[in-house]
């Protein structure tokens, strides 16, 4: 179910915190591994939208070395 606009950030925060708590978990399924990469790239893009520069080459290199 999609988040309601009045609580989008609040609902997403707890899910994102759970992901952050398990960022370095190994033995992810192939689809979870891809989803982790996509989520982190999206986070980098969101930071870019507010003026924070994230080097996408550095991000991609870090993601390639992640378990």
PDB file of N, CA, C, O and CB in Angstrom:
ATOM      1  N   UNK A   1       0.832  -1.172   0.000  1.00  0.00           N
ATOM      2  CA  UNK A   1       0.000   0.000   0.000  1.00  0.00           C
ATOM      3  C   UNK A   1       0.884   1.245   0.000  1.00  0.00           C
ATOM      4  O   UNK A   1       1.884   1.297   0.716  1.00  0.00           O
ATOM      5  CB  UNK A   1      -0.951  -0.007   1.208  1.00  0.00           C
ATOM      6  N   UNK A   2       0.529   2.218  -0.779  1.00  0.00           N
ATOM      7  CA  UNK A   2       1.299   3.450  -0.872  1.00  0.00           C
ATOM      8  C   UNK A   2       1.137   4.276   0.399  1.00  0.00           C
ATOM      9  O   UNK A   2       0.124   4.183   1.093  1.00  0.00           O
ATOM     10  CB  UNK A   2       0.868   4.265  -2.100  1.00  0.00           C
ATOM     11  N   UNK A   3       2.151   5.082   0.688  1.00  0.00           N
ATOM     12  CA  UNK A   3       2.072   5.985   1.830  1.00  0.00           C
ATOM     13  C   UNK A   3       1.123   7.134   1.529  1.00  0.00           C
ATOM     14  O   UNK A   3       1.082   7.642   0.408  1.00  0.00           O
ATOM     15  CB  UNK A   3       3.463   6.522   2.195  1.00  0.00           C
ATOM     16  N   UNK A   4       0.373   7.533   2.522  1.00  0.00           N
ATOM     17  CA  UNK A   4      -0.499   8.692   2.393  1.00  0.00           C
ATOM     18  C   UNK A   4       0.376   9.938   2.469  1.00  0.00           C
ATOM     19  O   UNK A   4       1.350   9.973   3.221  1.00  0.00           O
ATOM     20  CB  UNK A   4      -1.613   8.703   3.504  1.00  0.00           C
ATOM     21  N   UNK A   5       0.033  10.950   1.697  1.00  0.00           N
ATOM     22  CA  UNK A   5       0.880  12.135   1.607  1.00  0.00           C
ATOM     23  C   UNK A   5       1.088  12.830   2.949  1.00  0.00           C
ATOM     24  O   UNK A   5       2.128  13.453   3.159  1.00  0.00           O
ATOM     25  CB  UNK A   5       0.286  13.105   0.631  1.00  0.00           C
ATOM     26  N   UNK A   6       0.130  12.737   3.851  1.00  0.00           N
ATOM     27  CA  UNK A   6       0.258  13.438   5.132  1.00  0.00           C
ATOM     28  C   UNK A   6       1.222  12.748   6.095  1.00  0.00           C
ATOM     29  O   UNK A   6       1.613  13.344   7.099  1.00  0.00           O
ATOM     30  CB  UNK A   6      -1.098  13.562   5.784  1.00  0.00           C
ATOM     31  N   UNK A   7       1.612  11.504   5.812  1.00  0.00           N
ATOM     32  CA  UNK A   7       2.547  10.808   6.702  1.00  0.00           C
ATOM     33  C   UNK A   7       3.631  10.055   5.926  1.00  0.00           C
ATOM     34  O   UNK A   7       4.236   9.119   6.449  1.00  0.00           O
ATOM     35  CB  UNK A   7       1.786   9.835   7.596  1.00  0.00           C
ATOM     36  N   UNK A   8       3.869  10.462   4.697  1.00  0.00           N
ATOM     37  CA  UNK A   8       4.846   9.797   3.829  1.00  0.00           C
ATOM     38  C   UNK A   8       6.224   9.717   4.477  1.00  0.00           C
ATOM     39  O   UNK A   8       6.817   8.641   4.549  1.00  0.00           O
ATOM     40  CB  UNK A   8       4.947  10.529   2.498  1.00  0.00           C
ATOM     41  N   UNK A   9       6.730  10.848   4.945  1.00  0.00           N
ATOM     42  CA  UNK A   9       8.090  10.879   5.496  1.00  0.00           C
ATOM     43  C   UNK A   9       8.172  10.095   6.802  1.00  0.00           C
ATOM     44  O   UNK A   9       9.148   9.387   7.048  1.00  0.00           O
ATOM     45  CB  UNK A   9       8.544  12.329   5.724  1.00  0.00           C
ATOM     46  N   UNK A  10       7.158  10.223   7.624  1.00  0.00           N
ATOM     47  CA  UNK A  10       7.148   9.523   8.910  1.00  0.00           C
ATOM     48  C   UNK A  10       7.134   8.007   8.707  1.00  0.00           C
ATOM     49  O   UNK A  10       7.890   7.289   9.362  1.00  0.00           O
ATOM     50  CB  UNK A  10       5.930   9.957   9.746  1.00  0.00           C
ATOM     51  N   UNK A  11       6.290   7.523   7.816  1.00  0.00           N
ATOM     52  CA  UNK A  11       6.208   6.084   7.568  1.00  0.00           C
ATOM     53  C   UNK A  11       7.476   5.544   6.925  1.00  0.00           C
ATOM     54  O   UNK A  11       7.923   4.445   7.254  1.00  0.00           O
ATOM     55  CB  UNK A  11       5.015   5.773   6.685  1.00  0.00           C
ATOM     56  N   UNK A  12       8.050   6.304   6.020  1.00  0.00           N
ATOM     57  CA  UNK A  12       9.237   5.846   5.305  1.00  0.00           C
ATOM     58  C   UNK A  12      10.458   5.830   6.212  1.00  0.00           C
ATOM     59  O   UNK A  12      11.332   4.976   6.059  1.00  0.00           O
ATOM     60  CB  UNK A  12       9.500   6.730   4.092  1.00  0.00           C
ATOM     61  N   UNK A  13      10.529   6.764   7.153  1.00  0.00           N
ATOM     62  CA  UNK A  13      11.688   6.863   8.033  1.00  0.00           C
ATOM     63  C   UNK A  13      11.958   5.562   8.779  1.00  0.00           C
ATOM     64  O   UNK A  13      13.109   5.128   8.844  1.00  0.00           O
ATOM     65  CB  UNK A  13      11.491   7.988   9.023  1.00  0.00           C
ATOM     66  N   UNK A  14      10.943   4.932   9.340  1.00  0.00           N
ATOM     67  CA  UNK A  14      11.178   3.699  10.104  1.00  0.00           C
ATOM     68  C   UNK A  14      11.654   2.564   9.201  1.00  0.00           C
ATOM     69  O   UNK A  14      12.494   1.764   9.612  1.00  0.00           O
ATOM     70  CB  UNK A  14       9.899   3.277  10.840  1.00  0.00           C
ATOM     71  N   UNK A  15      11.134   2.483   7.990  1.00  0.00           N
ATOM     72  CA  UNK A  15      11.597   1.455   7.053  1.00  0.00           C
ATOM     73  C   UNK A  15      13.034   1.718   6.619  1.00  0.00           C
ATOM     74  O   UNK A  15      13.839   0.792   6.512  1.00  0.00           O
ATOM     75  CB  UNK A  15      10.679   1.398   5.824  1.00  0.00           C
ATOM     76  N   UNK A  16      13.351   2.993   6.370  1.00  0.00           N
ATOM     77  CA  UNK A  16      14.708   3.345   5.963  1.00  0.00           C
ATOM     78  C   UNK A  16      15.693   3.100   7.103  1.00  0.00           C
ATOM     79  O   UNK A  16      16.822   2.673   6.864  1.00  0.00           O
ATOM     80  CB  UNK A  16      14.772   4.814   5.512  1.00  0.00           C
ATOM     81  N   UNK A  17      15.273   3.368   8.337  1.00  0.00           N
ATOM     82  CA  UNK A  17      16.133   3.101   9.488  1.00  0.00           C
ATOM     83  C   UNK A  17      16.425   1.611   9.605  1.00  0.00           C
ATOM     84  O   UNK A  17      17.550   1.229   9.927  1.00  0.00           O
ATOM     85  CB  UNK A  17      15.484   3.618  10.780  1.00  0.00           C
ATOM     86  N   UNK A  18      15.437   0.768   9.351  1.00  0.00           N
ATOM     87  CA  UNK A  18      15.646  -0.681   9.372  1.00  0.00           C
ATOM     88  C   UNK A  18      16.675  -1.079   8.318  1.00  0.00           C
ATOM     89  O   UNK A  18      17.544  -1.911   8.579  1.00  0.00           O
ATOM     90  CB  UNK A  18      14.314  -1.429   9.133  1.00  0.00           C
ATOM     91  N   UNK A  19      16.580  -0.492   7.136  1.00  0.00           N
ATOM     92  CA  UNK A  19      17.563  -0.770   6.080  1.00  0.00           C
ATOM     93  C   UNK A  19      18.953  -0.325   6.521  1.00  0.00           C
ATOM     94  O   UNK A  19      19.928  -1.048   6.316  1.00  0.00           O
ATOM     95  CB  UNK A  19      17.168  -0.061   4.763  1.00  0.00           C
ATOM     96  N   UNK A  20      19.053   0.866   7.128  1.00  0.00           N
ATOM     97  CA  UNK A  20      20.345   1.369   7.596  1.00  0.00           C
ATOM     98  C   UNK A  20      20.939   0.447   8.656  1.00  0.00           C
ATOM     99  O   UNK A  20      22.148   0.212   8.672  1.00  0.00           O
ATOM    100  CB  UNK A  20      20.194   2.790   8.158  1.00  0.00           C
ATOM    101  N   UNK A  21      20.098  -0.071   9.533  1.00  0.00           N
ATOM    102  CA  UNK A  21      20.568  -0.973  10.581  1.00  0.00           C
ATOM    103  C   UNK A  21      21.123  -2.273  10.015  1.00  0.00           C
ATOM    104  O   UNK A  21      21.913  -2.947  10.676  1.00  0.00           O
ATOM    105  CB  UNK A  21      19.443  -1.276  11.547  1.00  0.00           C
ATOM    106  N   UNK A  22      20.724  -2.627   8.812  1.00  0.00           N
ATOM    107  CA  UNK A  22      21.149  -3.890   8.200  1.00  0.00           C
ATOM    108  C   UNK A  22      21.931  -3.663   6.906  1.00  0.00           C
ATOM    109  O   UNK A  22      21.977  -4.531   6.034  1.00  0.00           O
ATOM    110  CB  UNK A  22      19.935  -4.770   7.920  1.00  0.00           C
ATOM    111  N   UNK A  23      22.542  -2.487   6.798  1.00  0.00           N
ATOM    112  CA  UNK A  23      23.251  -2.108   5.576  1.00  0.00           C
ATOM    113  C   UNK A  23      24.353  -3.090   5.202  1.00  0.00           C
ATOM    114  O   UNK A  23      24.584  -3.349   4.020  1.00  0.00           O
ATOM    115  CB  UNK A  23      23.839  -0.730   5.734  1.00  0.00           C
ATOM    116  N   UNK A  24      25.028  -3.633   6.197  1.00  0.00           N
ATOM    117  CA  UNK A  24      26.174  -4.500   5.924  1.00  0.00           C
ATOM    118  C   UNK A  24      25.857  -5.983   6.043  1.00  0.00           C
ATOM    119  O   UNK A  24      26.766  -6.812   6.079  1.00  0.00           O
ATOM    120  CB  UNK A  24      27.292  -4.161   6.857  1.00  0.00           C
ATOM    121  N   UNK A  25      24.586  -6.321   6.102  1.00  0.00           N
ATOM    122  CA  UNK A  25      24.217  -7.734   6.142  1.00  0.00           C
ATOM    123  C   UNK A  25      24.688  -8.421   4.867  1.00  0.00           C
ATOM    124  O   UNK A  25      24.522  -7.893   3.768  1.00  0.00           O
ATOM    125  CB  UNK A  25      22.686  -7.902   6.318  1.00  0.00           C
ATOM    126  N   UNK A  26      25.265  -9.577   5.020  1.00  0.00           N
ATOM    127  CA  UNK A  26      25.670 -10.371   3.871  1.00  0.00           C
ATOM    128  C   UNK A  26      24.570 -11.351   3.502  1.00  0.00           C
ATOM    129  O   UNK A  26      23.482 -11.336   4.077  1.00  0.00           O
ATOM    130  CB  UNK A  26      26.980 -11.116   4.157  1.00  0.00           C
ATOM    131  N   UNK A  27      24.871 -12.188   2.549  1.00  0.00           N
ATOM    132  CA  UNK A  27      23.954 -13.241   2.122  1.00  0.00           C
ATOM    133  C   UNK A  27      22.587 -12.723   1.690  1.00  0.00           C
ATOM    134  O   UNK A  27      21.560 -13.326   2.005  1.00  0.00           O
ATOM    135  CB  UNK A  27      23.779 -14.230   3.228  1.00  0.00           C
ATOM    136  N   UNK A  28      22.576 -11.603   0.970  1.00  0.00           N
ATOM    137  CA  UNK A  28      21.318 -11.100   0.433  1.00  0.00           C
ATOM    138  C   UNK A  28      20.939 -11.897  -0.804  1.00  0.00           C
ATOM    139  O   UNK A  28      21.803 -12.394  -1.526  1.00  0.00           O
ATOM    140  CB  UNK A  28      21.420  -9.594   0.102  1.00  0.00           C
ATOM    141  N   UNK A  29      19.666 -12.010  -1.034  1.00  0.00           N
ATOM    142  CA  UNK A  29      19.219 -12.624  -2.287  1.00  0.00           C
ATOM    143  C   UNK A  29      19.613 -11.685  -3.425  1.00  0.00           C
ATOM    144  O   UNK A  29      19.843 -10.498  -3.197  1.00  0.00           O
ATOM    145  CB  UNK A  29      17.660 -12.895  -2.279  1.00  0.00           C
ATOM    146  N   UNK A  30      19.692 -12.204  -4.638  1.00  0.00           N
ATOM    147  CA  UNK A  30      20.042 -11.331  -5.769  1.00  0.00           C
ATOM    148  C   UNK A  30      19.112 -10.124  -5.900  1.00  0.00           C
ATOM    149  O   UNK A  30      19.570  -9.025  -6.211  1.00  0.00           O
ATOM    150  CB  UNK A  30      20.015 -12.126  -7.060  1.00  0.00           C
ATOM    151  N   UNK A  31      17.825 -10.317  -5.668  1.00  0.00           N
ATOM    152  CA  UNK A  31      16.904  -9.184  -5.808  1.00  0.00           C
ATOM    153  C   UNK A  31      17.085  -8.174  -4.673  1.00  0.00           C
ATOM    154  O   UNK A  31      16.946  -6.972  -4.899  1.00  0.00           O
ATOM    155  CB  UNK A  31      15.451  -9.681  -5.840  1.00  0.00           C
ATOM    156  N   UNK A  32      17.390  -8.636  -3.465  1.00  0.00           N
ATOM    157  CA  UNK A  32      17.651  -7.718  -2.357  1.00  0.00           C
ATOM    158  C   UNK A  32      18.941  -6.938  -2.601  1.00  0.00           C
ATOM    159  O   UNK A  32      19.020  -5.752  -2.281  1.00  0.00           O
ATOM    160  CB  UNK A  32      17.736  -8.487  -1.026  1.00  0.00           C
ATOM    161  N   UNK A  33      19.945  -7.596  -3.161  1.00  0.00           N
ATOM    162  CA  UNK A  33      21.218  -6.936  -3.470  1.00  0.00           C
ATOM    163  C   UNK A  33      20.987  -5.798  -4.468  1.00  0.00           C
ATOM    164  O   UNK A  33      21.503  -4.695  -4.283  1.00  0.00           O
ATOM    165  CB  UNK A  33      22.246  -7.958  -4.040  1.00  0.00           C
ATOM    166  N   UNK A  34      20.222  -6.060  -5.510  1.00  0.00           N
ATOM    167  CA  UNK A  34      19.904  -5.040  -6.512  1.00  0.00           C
ATOM    168  C   UNK A  34      19.079  -3.922  -5.886  1.00  0.00           C
ATOM    169  O   UNK A  34      19.317  -2.746  -6.159  1.00  0.00           O
ATOM    170  CB  UNK A  34      19.143  -5.662  -7.704  1.00  0.00           C
ATOM    171  N   UNK A  35      18.125  -4.277  -5.059  1.00  0.00           N
ATOM    172  CA  UNK A  35      17.274  -3.264  -4.421  1.00  0.00           C
ATOM    173  C   UNK A  35      18.079  -2.376  -3.479  1.00  0.00           C
ATOM    174  O   UNK A  35      17.826  -1.174  -3.398  1.00  0.00           O
ATOM    175  CB  UNK A  35      16.131  -3.935  -3.653  1.00  0.00           C
ATOM    176  N   UNK A  36      19.043  -2.952  -2.769  1.00  0.00           N
ATOM    177  CA  UNK A  36      19.901  -2.139  -1.893  1.00  0.00           C
ATOM    178  C   UNK A  36      20.666  -1.118  -2.718  1.00  0.00           C
ATOM    179  O   UNK A  36      20.743   0.051  -2.341  1.00  0.00           O
ATOM    180  CB  UNK A  36      20.887  -3.032  -1.099  1.00  0.00           C
ATOM    181  N   UNK A  37      21.228  -1.545  -3.834  1.00  0.00           N
ATOM    182  CA  UNK A  37      21.945  -0.614  -4.710  1.00  0.00           C
ATOM    183  C   UNK A  37      21.021   0.478  -5.228  1.00  0.00           C
ATOM    184  O   UNK A  37      21.389   1.653  -5.237  1.00  0.00           O
ATOM    185  CB  UNK A  37      22.575  -1.364  -5.886  1.00  0.00           C
ATOM    186  N   UNK A  38      19.838   0.102  -5.654  1.00  0.00           N
ATOM    187  CA  UNK A  38      18.892   1.089  -6.186  1.00  0.00           C
ATOM    188  C   UNK A  38      18.476   2.088  -5.109  1.00  0.00           C
ATOM    189  O   UNK A  38      18.353   3.281  -5.383  1.00  0.00           O
ATOM    190  CB  UNK A  38      17.652   0.387  -6.759  1.00  0.00           C
ATOM    191  N   UNK A  39      18.259   1.606  -3.893  1.00  0.00           N
ATOM    192  CA  UNK A  39      17.865   2.489  -2.801  1.00  0.00           C
ATOM    193  C   UNK A  39      18.971   3.489  -2.485  1.00  0.00           C
ATOM    194  O   UNK A  39      18.694   4.674  -2.295  1.00  0.00           O
ATOM    195  CB  UNK A  39      17.517   1.672  -1.552  1.00  0.00           C
ATOM    196  N   UNK A  40      20.215   3.031  -2.425  1.00  0.00           N
ATOM    197  CA  UNK A  40      21.319   3.930  -2.114  1.00  0.00           C
ATOM    198  C   UNK A  40      21.554   4.933  -3.240  1.00  0.00           C
ATOM    199  O   UNK A  40      21.893   6.086  -2.976  1.00  0.00           O
ATOM    200  CB  UNK A  40      22.590   3.132  -1.850  1.00  0.00           C
ATOM    201  N   UNK A  41      21.383   4.516  -4.471  1.00  0.00           N
ATOM    202  CA  UNK A  41      21.502   5.466  -5.588  1.00  0.00           C
ATOM    203  C   UNK A  41      20.382   6.501  -5.539  1.00  0.00           C
ATOM    204  O   UNK A  41      20.610   7.677  -5.820  1.00  0.00           O
ATOM    205  CB  UNK A  41      21.475   4.720  -6.942  1.00  0.00           C
ATOM    206  N   UNK A  42      19.181   6.072  -5.186  1.00  0.00           N
ATOM    207  CA  UNK A  42      18.068   7.009  -5.045  1.00  0.00           C
ATOM    208  C   UNK A  42      18.348   8.002  -3.919  1.00  0.00           C
ATOM    209  O   UNK A  42      18.073   9.193  -4.060  1.00  0.00           O
ATOM    210  CB  UNK A  42      16.751   6.250  -4.776  1.00  0.00           C
ATOM    211  N   UNK A  43      18.891   7.520  -2.810  1.00  0.00           N
ATOM    212  CA  UNK A  43      19.239   8.415  -1.699  1.00  0.00           C
ATOM    213  C   UNK A  43      20.268   9.448  -2.152  1.00  0.00           C
ATOM    214  O   UNK A  43      20.170  10.621  -1.791  1.00  0.00           O
ATOM    215  CB  UNK A  43      19.785   7.606  -0.497  1.00  0.00           C
ATOM    216  N   UNK A  44      21.251   9.020  -2.939  1.00  0.00           N
ATOM    217  CA  UNK A  44      22.253   9.957  -3.462  1.00  0.00           C
ATOM    218  C   UNK A  44      21.600  10.991  -4.369  1.00  0.00           C
ATOM    219  O   UNK A  44      21.941  12.173  -4.310  1.00  0.00           O
ATOM    220  CB  UNK A  44      23.356   9.200  -4.230  1.00  0.00           C
ATOM    221  N   UNK A  45      20.672  10.558  -5.202  1.00  0.00           N
ATOM    222  CA  UNK A  45      19.956  11.490  -6.078  1.00  0.00           C
ATOM    223  C   UNK A  45      19.131  12.483  -5.262  1.00  0.00           C
ATOM    224  O   UNK A  45      19.072  13.666  -5.597  1.00  0.00           O
ATOM    225  CB  UNK A  45      19.046  10.721  -7.051  1.00  0.00           C
ATOM    226  N   UNK A  46      18.497  12.005  -4.198  1.00  0.00           N
ATOM    227  CA  UNK A  46      17.709  12.896  -3.342  1.00  0.00           C
ATOM    228  C   UNK A  46      18.607  13.930  -2.671  1.00  0.00           C
ATOM    229  O   UNK A  46      18.235  15.099  -2.569  1.00  0.00           O
ATOM    230  CB  UNK A  46      16.943  12.086  -2.276  1.00  0.00           C
ATOM    231  N   UNK A  47      19.783  13.511  -2.216  1.00  0.00           N
ATOM    232  CA  UNK A  47      20.722  14.464  -1.635  1.00  0.00           C
ATOM    233  C   UNK A  47      21.140  15.503  -2.669  1.00  0.00           C
ATOM    234  O   UNK A  47      21.280  16.683  -2.347  1.00  0.00           O
ATOM    235  CB  UNK A  47      21.955  13.737  -1.083  1.00  0.00           C
ATOM    236  N   UNK A  48      21.336  15.066  -3.902  1.00  0.00           N
ATOM    237  CA  UNK A  48      21.668  16.000  -4.973  1.00  0.00           C
ATOM    238  C   UNK A  48      20.593  17.049  -5.184  1.00  0.00           C
ATOM    239  O   UNK A  48      20.894  18.196  -5.515  1.00  0.00           O
ATOM    240  CB  UNK A  48      21.897  15.252  -6.256  1.00  0.00           C
ATOM    241  N   UNK A  49      19.346  16.661  -4.993  1.00  0.00           N
ATOM    242  CA  UNK A  49      18.227  17.593  -5.157  1.00  0.00           C
ATOM    243  C   UNK A  49      18.256  18.732  -4.139  1.00  0.00           C
ATOM    244  O   UNK A  49      17.687  19.795  -4.383  1.00  0.00           O
ATOM    245  CB  UNK A  49      16.914  16.845  -5.042  1.00  0.00           C
ATOM    246  N   UNK A  50      18.912  18.516  -3.004  1.00  0.00           N
ATOM    247  CA  UNK A  50      18.995  19.584  -2.000  1.00  0.00           C
ATOM    248  C   UNK A  50      20.396  20.195  -1.946  1.00  0.00           C
ATOM    249  O   UNK A  50      20.722  20.925  -1.010  1.00  0.00           O
ATOM    250  CB  UNK A  50      18.609  19.043  -0.617  1.00  0.00           C
ATOM    251  N   UNK A  51      21.217  19.896  -2.948  1.00  0.00           N
ATOM    252  CA  UNK A  51      22.509  20.554  -3.071  1.00  0.00           C
ATOM    253  C   UNK A  51      23.703  19.821  -2.506  1.00  0.00           C
ATOM    254  O   UNK A  51      24.798  20.381  -2.463  1.00  0.00           O
ATOM    255  CB  UNK A  51      22.432  21.835  -2.437  1.00  0.00           C
ATOM    256  N   UNK A  52      23.528  18.588  -2.072  1.00  0.00           N
ATOM    257  CA  UNK A  52      24.648  17.798  -1.557  1.00  0.00           C
ATOM    258  C   UNK A  52      25.209  16.975  -2.707  1.00  0.00           C
ATOM    259  O   UNK A  52      24.480  16.221  -3.352  1.00  0.00           O
ATOM    260  CB  UNK A  52      24.203  16.874  -0.364  1.00  0.00           C
ATOM    261  N   UNK A  53      26.495  17.120  -2.960  1.00  0.00           N
ATOM    262  CA  UNK A  53      27.118  16.413  -4.067  1.00  0.00           C
ATOM    263  C   UNK A  53      27.580  15.030  -3.625  1.00  0.00           C
ATOM    264  O   UNK A  53      28.331  14.891  -2.659  1.00  0.00           O
ATOM    265  CB  UNK A  53      28.297  17.218  -4.624  1.00  0.00           C
ATOM    266  N   UNK A  54      27.129  14.026  -4.334  1.00  0.00           N
ATOM    267  CA  UNK A  54      27.568  12.651  -4.112  1.00  0.00           C
ATOM    268  C   UNK A  54      28.226  12.192  -5.404  1.00  0.00           C
ATOM    269  O   UNK A  54      27.611  12.242  -6.469  1.00  0.00           O
ATOM    270  CB  UNK A  54      26.367  11.703  -3.698  1.00  0.00           C
ATOM    271  N   UNK A  55      29.466  11.750  -5.314  1.00  0.00           N
ATOM    272  CA  UNK A  55      30.179  11.265  -6.490  1.00  0.00           C
ATOM    273  C   UNK A  55      29.631   9.882  -6.844  1.00  0.00           C
ATOM    274  O   UNK A  55      29.844   8.915  -6.113  1.00  0.00           O
ATOM    275  CB  UNK A  55      31.729  11.215  -6.236  1.00  0.00           C
ATOM    276  N   UNK A  56      28.936   9.801  -7.954  1.00  0.00           N
ATOM    277  CA  UNK A  56      28.297   8.538  -8.336  1.00  0.00           C
ATOM    278  C   UNK A  56      29.320   7.452  -8.660  1.00  0.00           C
ATOM    279  O   UNK A  56      29.047   6.269  -8.458  1.00  0.00           O
ATOM    280  CB  UNK A  56      27.384   8.757  -9.536  1.00  0.00           C
ATOM    281  N   UNK A  57      30.490   7.838  -9.160  1.00  0.00           N
ATOM    282  CA  UNK A  57      31.530   6.838  -9.402  1.00  0.00           C
ATOM    283  C   UNK A  57      32.001   6.233  -8.082  1.00  0.00           C
ATOM    284  O   UNK A  57      32.174   5.018  -7.980  1.00  0.00           O
ATOM    285  CB  UNK A  57      32.720   7.464 -10.161  1.00  0.00           C
ATOM    286  N   UNK A  58      32.209   7.082  -7.069  1.00  0.00           N
ATOM    287  CA  UNK A  58      32.601   6.577  -5.749  1.00  0.00           C
ATOM    288  C   UNK A  58      31.510   5.690  -5.159  1.00  0.00           C
ATOM    289  O   UNK A  58      31.793   4.646  -4.572  1.00  0.00           O
ATOM    290  CB  UNK A  58      32.903   7.744  -4.795  1.00  0.00           C
ATOM    291  N   UNK A  59      30.269   6.117  -5.323  1.00  0.00           N
ATOM    292  CA  UNK A  59      29.146   5.325  -4.810  1.00  0.00           C
ATOM    293  C   UNK A  59      29.095   3.962  -5.489  1.00  0.00           C
ATOM    294  O   UNK A  59      28.969   2.937  -4.821  1.00  0.00           O
ATOM    295  CB  UNK A  59      27.814   6.073  -5.019  1.00  0.00           C
ATOM    296  N   UNK A  60      29.193   3.950  -6.813  1.00  0.00           N
ATOM    297  CA  UNK A  60      29.161   2.682  -7.543  1.00  0.00           C
ATOM    298  C   UNK A  60      30.310   1.772  -7.132  1.00  0.00           C
ATOM    299  O   UNK A  60      30.130   0.562  -6.993  1.00  0.00           O
ATOM    300  CB  UNK A  60      29.212   2.934  -9.044  1.00  0.00           C
ATOM    301  N   UNK A  61      31.497   2.357  -6.937  1.00  0.00           N
ATOM    302  CA  UNK A  61      32.656   1.566  -6.524  1.00  0.00           C
ATOM    303  C   UNK A  61      32.427   0.974  -5.127  1.00  0.00           C
ATOM    304  O   UNK A  61      32.748  -0.190  -4.884  1.00  0.00           O
ATOM    305  CB  UNK A  61      33.939   2.434  -6.540  1.00  0.00           C
ATOM    306  N   UNK A  62      31.881   1.765  -4.224  1.00  0.00           N
ATOM    307  CA  UNK A  62      31.595   1.266  -2.874  1.00  0.00           C
ATOM    308  C   UNK A  62      30.546   0.161  -2.914  1.00  0.00           C
ATOM    309  O   UNK A  62      30.649  -0.827  -2.186  1.00  0.00           O
ATOM    310  CB  UNK A  62      31.120   2.413  -1.965  1.00  0.00           C
ATOM    311  N   UNK A  63      29.543   0.328  -3.760  1.00  0.00           N
ATOM    312  CA  UNK A  63      28.488  -0.679  -3.857  1.00  0.00           C
ATOM    313  C   UNK A  63      29.005  -1.981  -4.451  1.00  0.00           C
ATOM    314  O   UNK A  63      28.532  -3.058  -4.088  1.00  0.00           O
ATOM    315  CB  UNK A  63      27.334  -0.151  -4.695  1.00  0.00           C
ATOM    316  N   UNK A  64      29.961  -1.894  -5.351  1.00  0.00           N
ATOM    317  CA  UNK A  64      30.528  -3.116  -5.931  1.00  0.00           C
ATOM    318  C   UNK A  64      31.289  -3.918  -4.888  1.00  0.00           C
ATOM    319  O   UNK A  64      31.356  -5.144  -4.976  1.00  0.00           O
ATOM    320  CB  UNK A  64      31.453  -2.774  -7.102  1.00  0.00           C
ATOM    321  N   UNK A  65      31.863  -3.239  -3.901  1.00  0.00           N
ATOM    322  CA  UNK A  65      32.616  -3.925  -2.859  1.00  0.00           C
ATOM    323  C   UNK A  65      31.770  -4.358  -1.678  1.00  0.00           C
ATOM    324  O   UNK A  65      32.263  -5.019  -0.765  1.00  0.00           O
ATOM    325  CB  UNK A  65      33.710  -3.049  -2.377  1.00  0.00           C
ATOM    326  N   UNK A  66      30.491  -3.986  -1.693  1.00  0.00           N
ATOM    327  CA  UNK A  66      29.612  -4.323  -0.566  1.00  0.00           C
ATOM    328  C   UNK A  66      29.248  -5.802  -0.598  1.00  0.00           C
ATOM    329  O   UNK A  66      29.142  -6.401  -1.668  1.00  0.00           O
ATOM    330  CB  UNK A  66      28.333  -3.458  -0.595  1.00  0.00           C
ATOM    331  N   UNK A  67      29.056  -6.388   0.593  1.00  0.00           N
ATOM    332  CA  UNK A  67      28.695  -7.815   0.632  1.00  0.00           C
ATOM    333  C   UNK A  67      27.327  -8.089   0.049  1.00  0.00           C
ATOM    334  O   UNK A  67      26.889  -9.239   0.014  1.00  0.00           O
ATOM    335  CB  UNK A  67      28.738  -8.323   2.050  1.00  0.00           C
TER     336      UNK A  67
END
